[in-house]
């Protein structure tokens, strides 16, 4: 979600959002990046496996 939208929903300015919530945002980005990496690895593994059919 866009930072401006998050700030609006929380009733804060973007400056307040980044000042006080940056750790939450950073943690979320790290988790999301890890999930994307795992999904990409799984897709790569499937592409390399021979088709059993």
C-alpha positions in Angstrom: 0.0 0.0 0.0 1.2 3.5 -0.8 2.7 5.4 2.2 0.4 8.3 1.6 -2.7 6.0 1.8 -1.4 4.3 5.0 -0.8 7.7 6.6 -4.3 8.9 5.6 -5.9 5.8 7.0 -4.0 6.1 10.3 -4.8 9.8 10.5 -1.2 10.9 10.4 1.0 12.8 8.0 3.6 10.9 5.9 6.3 12.5 8.1 4.8 11.0 11.2 4.3 7.7 9.4 7.9 7.4 8.5 9.2 8.8 11.8 7.3 6.4 14.1 6.3 3.4 11.9 9.5 2.9 9.8 10.4 -0.2 11.7 7.1 -1.8 11.0 7.3 -0.9 7.4 10.9 -2.2 7.1 9.9 -5.5 8.8 7.0 -5.9 6.4 9.2 -5.3 3.4 11.7 -7.9 4.7 9.0 -10.5 5.2 7.5 -9.8 1.8 10.9 -10.0 0.1 11.6 -13.4 1.7 8.2 -14.7 0.6 8.8 -13.6 -3.0 12.3 -15.2 -2.9 10.8 -18.5 -1.6 8.1 -18.5 -4.3 10.7 -17.8 -7.0 12.9 -20.6 -5.8 10.0 -23.0 -5.8 9.1 -22.0 -9.3 12.7 -22.4 -10.4 12.8 -25.9 -8.8 9.6 -26.9 -10.6 10.9 -25.6 -14.0 14.1 -27.7 -13.6 12.3 -30.9 -12.6 11.4 -33.3 -15.5 7.7 -33.6 -16.3 6.4 -36.9 -14.9 3.7 -37.2 -17.6 
